[in-house]
């Protein structure tokens, strides 16, 4: 879009939760969720700070899509015989 400022990165999880669920989650709830997410990410060796510079600019590998080779027969709708009496 013309003249629309594009953010350079996503907001932090805490900021997102406060904005999205501010009236439903307390500050301690937001902190607990963010701390839990950080804990899981740390166990998996993942950074929640976003990609390293240039990391997300690598071309993605094309995936091959498989299609079914057999054809299906069209189904016939049941017909009603006779009329109303």
Secondary structure, 3 states (H helix, E strand, C coil): CCCCCCCCCCCCHHHHHHHHHCCCCCHHHHHHHHHHHHHHHHHHCCCCCCCCCCHHHCCCCCCCCCCCCCCCCCCCCCCCCCCCC
